[in-house]
Amino acid sequence: MKPDHNPGCTIIGTVYGRPEKRAELRALLAGFVAPTRAEPGCIEYQFHASQDDPDAFVFYENFASQVALDEHLKMPHLAPLLARKDELLAREIEIRHFTMLAPYQAQRGTVR
């Protein structure tokens, strides 16, 4: 779904992993990308690793609405992280909500 107006819900989620679990956590988080992008309410879902902290990962997410985000957070592909958060994470997941002020511009092309 690519909107002709701004997404209804933008969040930035930050995940801080335990150093000894970095590779396993990164692989688990990378596995969220394809199924989340396939969700009907997902407009944009980007996964990043920090250049300053190798144990910090960030998701930049745009969903059609708060309802779509709420549905995303219930998806079964997120369950393995939530079930193992004490083992894999150094602290609680941070989720910050934003309102997009500039007109939404869809990404152009695909970078590999």
N, C-alpha and C positions, 0 to 999 in steps of 0.2 A: 504494500500500500504506500503510495507516494502522494502526500497531500498537496492541494493547491492553496493551502493556508497553513499557519503554524501548528505544530503538534500540540495536543492538549496537555501533554505531560512530558517534561524533560527532567531526567535525573542524572546525577553523577554518583556512581557507587564505587567506593574504595575498599579494597580487600587487602589486609596485611597478613601475610603468611609467616609461619615459623620458618626460619632459615633452613632447618634440616628437612623440611617438607616442600621447599620451593618448587622443585621440578614436578613433583606429583600435583601440587596445587595448580601450577601453571597449566598442566595438561588437562586437569579437570575443568578449569575455567575456560580454556580454549574450546572445550567440548560444548559449551553453552551457546556459542556463536550461531552455528547453523540452525539448530532447532528454534532458537529465539527469533532469528530473522524470518523464519517461516511462520511465526505466529501472526494471525490476522491483524492484530492491533499494533504490531511493531512497525515503526517507520524507519528507525535507524538504530543500530546496535554495534558499537565499536569497542574493541578490547585493546587495552594498552598495558605495557609494563613501564614502570618508572625508570628513568635514566639515573636518578639519584639514589634510589633505594631498590635493590634487586628483589626485595620481598614485598613490594607494593604493586598492586595491580588496580587499574581503573577501567570502569565501564562508563561510556558516554551513551546514553539511551534516550531515544525519543519514541514515545508511544502516542497513539491517537487520542487517548483519554486516560484519566485516572483509573477508570474501570478496566481498561486494557492492561495497564501496569499491574493492577491488583490481580488480574487473571494470570499474567506472566509470573508473578511471585508465587503462584500456586502450582506452576508447571512441574511435572515429575522429573524433568531433567535437572532441576535445581536441588532436588532432594539429597543427592549424595553429598553436596557441600554442607547443607544444613545439618545432616545427620552426623557429619564428622567435623563440625566447626571447632570444637574444643581441641581436637587433635591437629588440625591443619592451620588454624588461624592464631595469630599472636594477639589479636584484639577483635572486638565486635566489628561487623561490617558497617561502614558509614554510608548512608544514603542521604544525599542532599537534593532537594527539589528546586527547580528553576522554572522561570517563565521566559520563553524565547521572545526577545524584543525586536530583533532584526527579522525581516521576512525570511521564511524558510527557503533554502535553496538545496535541492536534491543534489546528491553527489553525481559527478560526471565520470562515467567510465568505471572500470574496475582496475585497480592496481594489484599486481601479483607480486 
